[in-house]
């Protein structure tokens, strides 16, 4: 049980939107969270069940062959963009 003495959960809101993607819903939730924090007696507002963002890269093997680009080149490029490095080594 991870509970702080005196914390009381009193309201649970669910946010959904037909046709909305997770990024749009996250934006709405953040605005709602900020507004709730401005209400009297609201000390803490937690957000649960956030969806991690994912990017899917699709490519045509035939087009890559015509352009003479190896699939590994794309994989390496994406990996460099997502690299997490130690700030002390920069």
C-alpha positions in Angstrom: 0.0 0.0 0.0 1.6 3.3 -1.1 -0.5 5.8 0.7 0.3 9.1 2.4 -1.4 9.9 5.7 -4.2 12.4 5.1 -4.6 11.8 1.3 -8.1 11.2 0.3 -9.2 10.2 -3.2 -12.6 11.7 -3.7 -13.2 12.0 -7.5 -12.2 9.9 -10.4 -12.7 11.3 -14.0 -12.3 9.3 -17.2 -11.5 11.2 -20.4 -12.4 9.8 -23.8 -13.1 11.2 -27.2 -14.4 9.4 -30.2 -11.9 10.0 -33.1 -9.4 11.7 -30.8 -5.8 10.3 -30.6 -3.9 9.9 -27.4 -1.9 13.1 -27.9 -5.2 15.1 -28.1 -6.6 13.4 -25.1 -3.3 14.1 -23.2 -3.6 17.8 -24.0 -7.2 17.9 -22.7 -6.2 15.9 -19.5 -3.4 18.4 -18.8 -5.7 21.4 -19.1 -8.2 19.7 -16.9 -5.5 18.8 -14.4 -4.3 22.4 -14.3 -7.8 23.7 -13.7 -8.5 21.2 -10.9 -5.3 22.3 -9.2 -6.6 25.9 -9.2 -9.7 24.9 -7.2 -9.8 25.6 -3.5 -8.7 22.7 -1.3 -7.3 20.7 -4.2 -3.7 19.8 -3.3 -2.8 17.0 -5.6 -4.2 15.8 -8.9 -2.8 12.5 -10.3 -3.2 11.2 -13.8 -3.4 7.5 -14.3 -3.2 5.2 -17.4 -1.3 7.4 -19.7 -0.6 5.9 -23.0 3.0 5.8 -24.2 3.6 7.2 -27.6 4.8 4.9 -30.3 6.0 5.5 -33.8 5.8 2.9 -36.5 8.1 3.2 -39.6 7.0 1.4 -42.7 8.9 1.4 -45.9 8.8 -0.3 -49.3 11.6 -2.8 -49.9 11.3 -2.1 -53.6 11.7 1.6 -53.3 14.7 1.2 -51.0 16.3 -1.1 -53.5 15.7 1.5 -56.3 17.2 4.2 -54.1 20.1 1.9 -53.1 19.4 2.4 -49.4 19.9 -0.6 -47.1 17.1 -1.1 -44.5 19.8 -1.1 -41.8 20.6 2.6 -42.7 17.0 3.5 -41.7 17.2 1.4 -38.5 20.5 3.1 -37.6 19.1 6.6 -38.3 16.1 6.0 -36.1 18.3 4.6 -33.3 20.5 7.7 -33.4 17.4 9.9 -33.0 16.2 7.9 -30.0 19.6 7.6 -28.3 19.8 8.4 -24.6 23.2 9.5 -23.6 24.8 10.4 -20.3 24.9 14.2 -20.0 28.3 14.1 -18.4 29.8 12.6 -21.6 28.7 15.5 -23.9 
